[in-house]
Amino acid sequence: MHSPTSRFMSRTPRLLTSLLLALALNLAGASFTAAAETNWWDAKWPTRKKIDIDTSGKGVAIAEPIGTTAVLVRLHEGVFSFMSAKEDGSDLRFIADDHKTELKHHVEKWDSLLNEAYVWVQVPDLKPASATSIWLYYGNTEAGAPEAAKETYEANTTLVYHFADAAKAGTDSSPTGANAEGTPPPAAGSLIGGGLRVFGQSVIKVPAPPLPEWAPGAPLTVSVWIKPSALQPNALILSRREAANAFILGLDNGIPFVELNKQRSSVGAPIAAGGWHHVAAVADAGTITVYLDGKSYGALTAAMPLLKEPVEIDKDSSPAAASFVGYAGELDELQIAKTARPAGFIHFAAVNQGTSADAAKLITLGEDEASDHKEEGEIMKHLSLITDISKDLTFDGWVVIFLCTVLAVVGWIIAVGKIMYLNTIEKASAEFMKRWEKISSDLTAIDTEDNESIKNIGGTMSSKMQKLMRQSPLYQLYHLGADEISSRMKSFRQVTFNPQEKKEAKIMGLSGRSIQAIKATLHGGMVREVQKLNGKLVFLTIGIAGGPYLGLLGTVIGVMITFAVIAKSGEVEVNSIAPGIAGALLATVAGLAVAIPALFIYSYLSSRIKDVVSNMETFIDEFVTKMAEHYKE
């Protein structure tokens, strides 16, 4: 079986090529794409990123009208540099593709520790079956806080609960400001940042006013993300009443429904518990359409009556709701609008706010672009200075730096592979010692003629565990010792020849010479394991010893060439000497950059290898002692 180190080394040529290419790109300064100043919104923001919203067939095909909507932009470490933004994200600005119009937005959650953020951006008149681009600008440390969250939603939106505010989970982010009463603390790790975990035991009220009444026959849209913990009959998610009139959004054994004055919408296939689903109800022109995950699911022919009492979530306090139970599970992103949202709007929200593969196709974030007016940080200044110095480096110096780079890359590949190997050894040895403790009190369990019994430690280990154990040097030593005991005990077995009786073996003892021979075999196995552990570490020592000398060679050659050029020209000026000397010293820097990390890594690996060797020596002593005790001469 190949060790992790050998497998890692087999890929060395490809890794070496890739890393050298990456190094060349860095030296060329290709970290940012330069942006044209004519299209830059504000030079105070040094960095921008393009965001594409694709509702065509190339992204997620949405043919129905969408309109103005709040788009969820998820930011994480893979697509956004949190180190370049302010700690609270207040420097974020979203600009339309005309590079002039600032789009309203608000941050639902910003976690600079976990490098995670959820931002809502109002995109006016989003078109179906087309691609729309907006721009995210950030990096202005002097930027003030953006506009209030309520500005993100247009006037028809009457309620938005993100359930993310730790102080008050029921904070309304819409212009209405109808904060819920009786909301529990938000639950972390929900669909979009924080969410609400409910158990169907208490009523969460949305006060009315400020929540406006639902007028007779007026259009309405209610949407919410649900994750039921269990499927219940007639589970109530949301309700609103006025006298005998009642609007109920619920879940009946996994079937989302709308019930209006005891008339229920048509049913579809039930959903399963434990998964997130987007449920929406749209009332328009005497018909209420139920949507599930952005697609039409059911319908009810009925006009909306007058409803102006408070909206109740999770449970209905009215005696008329006795046939309903409270919903148990999680809720997120509850929205109510006094307009009938088009089918494209519902479809877009279900995909954009969800976590399916289509969400990544619908919204894509481009690479960072830098403004020409960007002020360089200290690190960038140093890198720029080193790049300028490298322009005066001679060909000999470049050869030396290339060789140092090869040493560094090979050294790091060896180091990573060796650390992986040592981690595997440590895990395998820990598992082996657990099983060794069980059989060390009776070694006769492994002295049978059955080689499989030796491999599985007397029947205490599965074949899957054997595969892991083979990585442990302790297991290899045990296997050597067990084989030696088994082979010597074969000649001492006395077996009855009566076919009517079971064969019984009488184990004889081992002589002192046999024990010494087995001990010598174990020490020989340990030497081979040590050689395996130390294998390829020579490349690190070459980097430690050879890196500085290579760098010094490049520096000496560079200085020599510099003085030879000065001697020929006859001009002795600082401006003519300094660039050449600085370029020559760059080779020494490269050599030290190879040697210093290699020295630290080598010391770390040597310490870990020493621990493994000590464990092997201790195990050999314990094995020989147990063997002498069980097989007395």
C-alpha positions in Angstrom: 0.0 0.0 0.0 1.3 3.4 -0.9 1.8 5.9 1.9 0.1 9.3 1.8 3.6 10.8 1.3 4.3 8.6 -1.8 0.9 9.4 -3.3 1.5 13.1 -2.6 4.9 13.0 -4.3 3.5 11.2 -7.3 1.6 14.5 -8.1 4.7 16.7 -7.6 5.4 17.6 -11.3 1.8 18.9 -11.7 1.9 20.8 -8.4 5.3 22.2 -9.1 4.2 23.5 -12.5 1.0 25.1 -11.0 2.8 26.8 -8.2 5.6 28.1 -10.4 2.9 29.6 -12.7 1.1 31.2 -9.7 4.4 32.7 -8.6 5.0 34.1 -12.0 1.6 35.7 -12.1 2.2 37.2 -8.6 5.5 38.7 -9.7 3.8 40.2 -12.7 1.4 41.9 -10.3 -1.8 40.3 -11.6 -3.8 40.5 -8.4 -6.4 42.9 -9.5 -8.0 43.8 -12.8 -7.5 47.5 -13.6 -10.8 49.3 -14.0 -11.5 52.1 -16.5 -11.8 55.4 -14.6 -14.6 56.6 -16.9 -16.9 53.9 -15.5 -15.9 54.2 -11.8 -18.7 55.4 -9.6 -16.7 57.1 -6.9 -12.9 57.1 -6.5 -13.2 57.0 -2.7 -14.2 53.4 -3.0 -11.0 51.5 -4.1 -12.6 48.1 -4.9 -15.6 47.0 -6.8 -17.2 43.7 -7.9 -19.6 42.9 -10.6 -22.8 41.0 -9.7 -24.7 39.3 -12.5 -28.4 38.4 -12.2 -29.3 36.0 -15.0 -32.9 35.1 -15.6 -32.2 33.7 -19.0 -31.5 30.1 -20.0 -27.9 30.6 -19.2 -28.7 31.2 -15.5 -32.2 30.3 -14.2 -34.9 30.6 -16.8 -37.7 32.9 -15.6 -40.1 33.9 -18.3 -42.8 35.6 -16.3 -42.6 39.2 -15.2 -40.6 39.9 -12.0 -40.6 43.7 -11.4 -38.9 45.6 -8.6 -37.6 43.2 -6.0 -35.2 42.9 -3.1 -32.3 40.6 -4.2 -30.5 38.6 -1.6 -26.7 38.8 -2.1 -24.7 36.2 -0.1 -21.1 37.1 0.7 -18.6 34.7 2.0 -14.8 34.2 2.0 -14.7 32.5 -1.4 -16.2 35.5 -3.2 -15.6 38.6 -1.0 -12.6 40.0 0.8 -13.9 40.8 4.3 -10.4 42.2 5.3 -10.8 45.0 2.7 -14.2 46.1 4.0 -15.2 47.9 7.2 -15.9 45.7 10.2 -19.6 46.2 10.1 -20.0 46.4 6.3 -21.2 50.0 6.4 -18.9 50.9 3.4 -20.9 48.6 1.0 -22.6 50.5 -1.9 -24.5 48.9 -4.7 -24.6 50.8 -8.0 -26.7 50.1 -11.1 -25.1 49.2 -14.4 -25.3 52.8 -15.5 -22.4 53.4 -13.0 -24.4 56.4 -11.5 -27.6 55.2 -9.7 -27.0 54.0 -6.1 -29.3 51.1 -5.2 -31.0 51.0 -1.8 -29.8 48.1 0.4 -29.4 46.9 4.0 -27.3 44.3 5.7 -29.3 41.5 7.5 -26.2 39.9 9.0 -22.5 40.7 8.9 -20.0 38.4 10.6 -16.4 39.4 10.0 -15.3 36.6 12.2 -16.9 33.8 10.2 -16.6 35.9 7.0 -20.2 35.6 6.2 -22.8 38.3 5.3 -26.4 38.5 3.9 -27.3 41.8 2.1 -30.6 42.8 0.5 -30.5 45.0 -2.5 -33.4 46.7 -4.2 -33.2 46.1 -8.0 -35.8 48.2 -9.9 -37.8 46.6 -12.6 -35.9 43.3 -12.9 -36.5 41.8 -16.3 -37.3 38.2 -17.1 -35.3 36.1 -19.6 -32.4 38.5 -19.5 -29.2 39.3 -17.7 -28.9 42.3 -15.4 -25.7 43.6 -13.8 -25.1 45.6 -10.7 -21.9 46.7 -9.0 -20.8 46.2 -5.4 -18.3 48.9 -4.2 -16.4 48.6 -0.9 -13.2 49.4 0.9 -13.8 53.1 1.8 -12.9 53.2 5.5 -14.4 56.7 5.9 -17.8 55.8 4.5 -20.8 56.5 6.7 -23.7 54.1 7.4 -26.0 53.4 4.5 -29.7 54.2 4.3 -32.2 52.6 6.7 -33.3 49.0 6.0 -36.9 50.1 5.4 -35.8 52.0 2.2 -34.8 48.6 0.6 -38.5 47.7 0.1 -41.0 49.5 -2.1 -44.2 51.0 -0.8 -46.4 47.9 -1.5 -44.4 45.8 1.0 -46.1 46.0 4.3 -44.2 43.5 6.4 -40.7 41.9 6.3 -39.4 39.7 9.1 -35.8 38.5 8.7 -35.9 37.0 12.3 -32.2 37.9 12.6 -32.1 40.7 15.2 -30.6 39.2 18.4 -32.2 41.9 20.5 -35.7 41.5 18.9 -36.2 38.8 16.3 -39.6 40.3 15.3 -38.2 43.5 13.9 -40.0 44.7 10.8 -37.7 45.7 8.0 -40.4 47.1 5.8 -41.6 50.8 5.8 -44.6 49.8 8.0 -42.5 49.1 11.2 -44.9 46.6 12.6 -42.6 44.8 15.1 -44.0 41.5 16.3 -44.9 40.7 19.9 -43.9 37.5 21.7 -41.2 36.4 19.3 -38.6 34.0 20.8 -34.8 34.7 20.3 -33.6 34.0 16.8 -32.2 30.5 16.0 -28.7 30.5 14.6 -27.8 28.6 11.4 -31.2 29.1 9.7 -31.7 29.4 6.0 -30.7 33.1 5.8 -28.6 34.0 8.8 -30.9 33.8 11.8 -34.4 32.3 11.8 -37.3 31.5 14.1 -37.7 28.1 15.8 -41.3 27.6 17.1 -43.0 24.7 18.8 -46.7 25.6 18.3 -47.2 26.6 21.9 -47.4 30.4 21.9 -48.9 33.1 19.8 -46.7 35.7 17.9 -48.7 38.8 17.1 -48.2 41.4 14.5 -50.0 44.5 15.8 -52.6 46.2 13.6 -52.1 49.1 13.3 -49.4 49.8 12.2 -50.0 46.7 10.0 -52.7 48.0 7.5 -56.0 46.2 7.1 -56.6 43.8 4.2 -59.5 45.4 2.2 -62.3 43.4 0.6 -61.3 42.0 -2.8 -57.9 43.8 -2.5 -54.8 42.0 -3.8 -52.4 40.4 -1.3 -49.2 38.4 -1.2 -48.0 36.4 1.8 -44.7 34.4 1.6 -42.6 32.5 4.1 -39.8 29.9 4.3 -40.8 26.9 6.4 -38.9 23.9 7.7 -41.3 21.6 9.6 -39.8 19.5 12.3 -42.7 17.0 12.0 -45.7 16.7 9.8 -48.9 17.6 11.6 -52.6 17.7 10.6 -54.0 21.3 10.2 -50.8 23.0 11.4 -51.3 26.8 11.4 -48.5 29.0 10.2 -50.2 32.4 9.9 -53.8 33.7 10.3 -55.8 36.9 10.3 -59.4 37.3 11.4 -62.2 39.8 11.5 -65.5 38.7 13.0 -66.5 35.5 11.1 -63.9 36.0 8.4 -60.6 34.2 8.6 -57.5 33.8 6.4 -55.3 30.9 7.3 -52.0 29.8 5.8 -51.1 26.3 7.1 -49.6 22.9 6.5 -51.8 19.8 6.6 -49.6 16.6 6.9 -47.1 18.2 4.6 -49.6 19.8 2.2 -49.4 23.7 2.1 -52.8 25.2 2.0 -54.8 28.5 2.2 -58.1 28.5 4.0 -60.5 31.4 3.6 -63.7 31.2 5.6 -63.5 27.4 5.8 -62.9 27.0 2.1 -59.5 25.4 1.4 -57.2 25.5 -1.6 -56.7 22.5 -3.9 -53.9 20.1 -2.8 -50.7 18.8 -4.3 -48.0 16.4 -3.3 -46.9 16.7 0.3 -43.5 17.9 1.4 -41.2 16.0 3.7 -40.2 17.2 7.2 -36.7 18.6 7.9 -36.3 20.5 4.6 -36.6 24.2 3.7 -39.5 25.1 1.4 -40.8 28.5 0.1 -44.6 28.9 0.5 -46.5 31.8 -1.0 -50.1 32.8 -1.3 -51.2 35.4 -3.9 -54.7 36.8 -3.9 -55.8 38.6 -7.1 -59.1 39.0 -8.9 -61.1 36.5 -6.9 -58.5 33.8 -6.9 -55.9 32.8 -4.4 -52.9 30.9 -5.8 -50.7 28.8 -3.6 -47.0 28.5 -4.7 -44.5 26.0 -3.4 -40.8 26.6 -4.1 -41.7 29.1 -6.8 -44.1 26.9 -8.7 -47.9 27.0 -8.8 -49.2 24.3 -6.3 -52.9 24.9 -5.6 -55.7 27.4 -5.9 -58.8 28.7 -4.3 -61.6 30.6 -6.0 -62.6 33.2 -3.4 -62.3 37.0 -2.9 -60.5 38.4 0.1 -62.9 39.7 2.8 -62.2 42.6 5.2 -59.5 41.5 7.7 -58.0 44.0 10.1 -57.3 42.2 13.4 -53.6 41.5 14.3 -51.9 38.8 12.3 -51.0 35.8 14.4 -48.1 33.5 13.7 -47.5 29.9 14.8 -50.8 29.6 16.7 -54.3 31.2 16.5 -55.7 32.4 19.9 -59.3 32.5 18.5 -61.7 29.9 19.8 -62.8 29.4 16.2 -59.3 27.9 15.5 -59.8 24.9 17.8 -59.4 22.5 14.9 -55.9 23.8 14.2 -52.7 23.0 16.0 -49.6 25.3 16.2 -46.9 24.9 13.6 -43.7 23.2 14.9 -40.5 23.9 13.1 -38.5 26.8 11.7 -39.6 29.9 9.9 -37.6 32.5 8.0 -38.1 35.5 5.7 -41.8 36.2 6.3 -43.1 38.9 3.9 -46.5 40.4 3.3 -47.4 42.8 0.4 -50.6 44.7 -0.5 -50.2 43.7 -4.1 -50.4 40.5 -6.1 -46.8 39.6 -6.9 -46.4 38.2 -10.4 -45.4 34.5 -10.8 -41.9 35.5 -11.9 -41.4 37.5 -8.7 -42.4 34.4 -6.6 -40.1 32.1 -8.7 -37.2 34.5 -8.4 -37.6 34.8 -4.6 -37.8 31.0 -4.1 -34.6 30.5 -6.1 -32.6 33.5 -4.9 -33.3 33.1 -1.2 -32.8 29.3 -1.3 -29.6 27.2 -1.2 -30.1 25.0 -4.3 -27.6 24.8 -7.1 -29.9 27.2 -9.1 -29.2 30.0 -6.6 -25.6 30.0 -7.6 -26.5 30.2 -11.3 -29.0 33.0 -10.7 -26.6 35.3 -8.9 -22.9 35.2 -9.7 -20.2 37.5 -8.3 -17.2 38.5 -10.4 -13.6 39.2 -9.5 -12.5 42.3 -7.6 -11.5 45.3 -9.7 -9.3 48.0 -8.4 -9.5 51.8 -9.0 -6.5 53.6 -10.4 -6.8 56.0 -7.5 -6.5 53.2 -5.0 -4.0 54.0 -2.2 -1.6 51.1 -1.7 -1.4 49.5 1.8 2.0 48.8 3.4 2.1 45.3 2.1 1.3 46.3 -1.4 3.9 49.0 -1.2 6.6 46.5 -0.2 5.5 44.1 -3.0 5.6 47.0 -5.5 9.1 47.9 -4.3 10.3 44.3 -4.6 8.8 44.2 -8.1 10.8 47.4 -9.1 14.0 45.9 -7.6 13.5 42.7 -9.6 13.6 44.7 -12.8 17.4 45.3 -12.2 18.0 41.6 -11.5 20.5 40.0 -13.8 19.9 36.7 -15.6 22.1 34.9 -13.2 20.0 36.3 -10.3 16.8 35.0 -12.0 18.4 31.6 -12.3 19.2 31.6 -8.6 15.7 32.7 -7.7 14.2 30.0 -9.9 16.3 27.4 -8.2 15.3 28.7 -4.8 11.7 28.6 -5.8 12.0 25.0 -6.9 13.6 24.2 -3.5 10.8 26.0 -1.7 8.0 24.3 -3.6 9.6 20.8 -3.3 10.2 21.4 0.4 6.6 22.5 1.0 5.2 19.5 -0.9 7.4 17.2 1.2 6.4 18.9 4.4 2.6 18.8 3.7 2.9 15.2 2.6 4.9 14.3 5.7 2.5 16.0 8.1 -0.4 14.2 6.4 1.5 10.9 6.9 2.2 11.6 10.5 -1.4 12.5 11.2 -2.5 9.2 9.7 0.1 7.3 11.7 -1.1 9.0 14.9 -4.7 8.2 14.2 -4.0 4.6 13.3 -1.7 4.1 16.3 -4.3 5.4 18.6 -6.8 2.9 17.3 -4.3 0.1 17.4 -3.4 0.7 21.1 -7.1 0.4 22.0 -7.2 -3.1 20.6 -3.7 -4.0 21.8 -4.7 -3.4 25.4 -7.5 -6.0 25.0 -5.2 -8.8 23.9 -1.9 -7.9 25.6 -3.0 -9.8 28.7 -3.3 -13.0 26.7 -1.0 -13.3 23.6 -2.2 -16.9 22.9 -5.1 -15.3 21.0 -2.7 -14.5 18.1 -0.4 -17.6 18.1 -2.7 -19.6 15.9 -1.7 -21.0 12.5 -4.4 -18.7 10.9 -2.7 -15.7 9.5 -6.0 -13.8 9.3 -6.2 -14.1 13.1 -2.9 -12.4 13.4 -3.9 -9.6 11.0 -7.2 -8.8 12.8 -5.5 -9.0 16.3 -7.2 -12.2 17.4 -10.6 -11.3 15.8 -11.0 -7.9 17.4 -10.7 -5.8 14.2 -12.7 -5.5 11.0 -11.2 -5.4 7.5 -12.0 -1.7 7.3 -10.1 -1.1 10.5 -7.2 -3.2 9.2 -6.8 -0.9 6.3 -6.3 2.0 8.7 -4.1 0.0 11.0 -1.6 -0.8 8.2 -0.5 2.8 8.4 0.6 2.4 12.0 4.2 1.4 12.6 3.1 -0.1 15.9 0.8 -2.5 14.0 3.6 -3.4 11.6 5.8 -4.3 14.6 3.0 -6.2 16.2 2.5 -8.1 12.9 6.2 -9.0 12.7 6.2 -10.3 16.3 2.9 -12.2 16.0 4.2 -13.9 12.8 7.4 -14.9 14.6 5.5 -16.3 17.6 3.1 -18.2 15.3 5.9 -19.8 13.2 7.8 -20.9 16.3 4.8 -22.4 18.0 3.8 -24.6 15.1 6.6 -27.1 15.9 5.5 -27.2 19.6 1.8 -28.1 19.1 0.8 -31.6 20.2 -2.5 -32.6 18.6 -4.6 -35.7 19.4 -5.2 -38.1 16.4 -8.6 -39.4 17.6 -11.1 -38.2 14.9 -13.9 -38.3 17.5 -12.2 -35.7 19.7 -11.7 -32.0 19.1 -8.1 -31.0 18.3 -6.5 -29.4 21.3 -3.2 -27.7 21.2 -0.8 -27.5 24.1 1.4 -24.5 23.8 5.0 -24.9 24.9 7.3 -22.1 26.1 9.8 -20.0 24.1 13.5 -20.3 24.8 15.6 -17.3 25.7 17.2 -17.5 22.3 13.9 -17.5 20.5 12.8 -14.4 22.5 16.1 -12.6 21.6 15.6 -13.5 18.0 12.1 -12.2 17.9 13.3 -9.0 19.7 16.0 -8.6 17.0 13.3 -9.0 14.3 11.2 -6.3 16.0 14.2 -3.9 16.1 14.9 -4.6 12.4 11.2 -3.7 11.6 11.6 -0.5 13.7 14.7 0.5 11.7 12.7 0.1 8.4 9.8 2.2 9.8 12.2 4.9 10.9 13.7 5.0 7.4 10.2 5.4 6.1 9.5 8.2 8.5 12.7 10.0 7.6 12.3 9.5 3.9 12.5 12.6 1.7 13.4 14.8 4.6 16.7 15.3 2.9 15.0 17.8 0.6 14.2 20.0 3.6 17.8 19.8 4.7 19.0 20.7 1.2 16.7 23.8 1.4 18.0 24.7 4.8 21.7 24.3 3.9 21.6 25.1 0.2 19.1 28.0 0.0 21.3 30.6 1.7 24.3 29.5 -0.3 22.4 29.8 -3.6 21.2 33.2 -2.6 24.7 34.3 -1.6 26.0 33.0 -5.0 23.4 35.1 -6.8 24.3 38.2 -4.7 28.0 37.8 -5.3 27.5 37.4 -9.0 25.2 40.4 -9.1 27.5 42.6 -7.2 30.4 41.5 -9.3 28.6 42.3 -12.5 27.4 45.7 -11.1 31.0 46.8 -10.3 32.2 45.5 -13.7 29.7 47.6 -15.5 30.6 50.7 -13.3 34.3 50.1 -14.1 33.6 50.1 -17.8 31.4 53.2 -17.7 33.6 55.1 -15.4 30.6 56.6 -13.6 30.5 56.2 -9.8 27.1 57.4 -8.6 24.6 56.1 -6.1 21.9 55.9 -8.7 24.0 53.7 -10.9 25.2 51.4 -8.0 22.1 51.1 -5.8 19.7 49.4 -8.3 22.3 46.7 -9.1 23.2 46.1 -5.5 19.5 45.9 -4.5 18.8 43.5 -7.3 21.7 41.3 -6.2 20.6 41.3 -2.6 17.2 40.0 -3.8 18.8 36.6 -4.4 19.9 36.4 -0.8 16.4 37.3 0.3 15.1 34.4 -1.8 17.6 32.0 -0.3 16.7 33.0 3.2 13.0 32.8 2.4 13.6 29.2 1.4 15.8 28.2 4.4 14.0 29.8 7.3 10.6 28.2 6.9 12.3 24.9 6.0 14.2 25.0 9.2 11.1 25.5 11.3 9.2 22.8 9.5 12.1 20.4 9.8 12.4 21.0 13.5 8.6 20.4 13.9 8.7 17.2 11.8 11.8 15.9 13.6 10.1 16.3 17.0 7.0 14.4 15.8 9.1 11.6 14.3 11.1 11.4 17.5 7.8 10.8 19.4 6.8 8.1 17.0 10.2 6.3 17.4 9.9 6.5 21.2 6.4 4.9 21.0 7.9 2.1 18.8 10.7 1.5 21.3 8.2 1.4 24.2 6.0 -1.0 22.3 8.8 -3.4 21.5 9.8 -3.5 25.2 6.2 -4.1 26.2 5.7 -6.8 23.5 8.8 -8.7 24.5 7.9 -8.5 28.2 4.4 -9.8 27.5 5.8 -12.5 25.3 8.3 -13.7 27.9 5.6 -13.7 30.5 3.1 -15.8 28.4 5.6 -18.2 26.9 7.7 -19.2 29.8 10.5 -21.6 29.0 
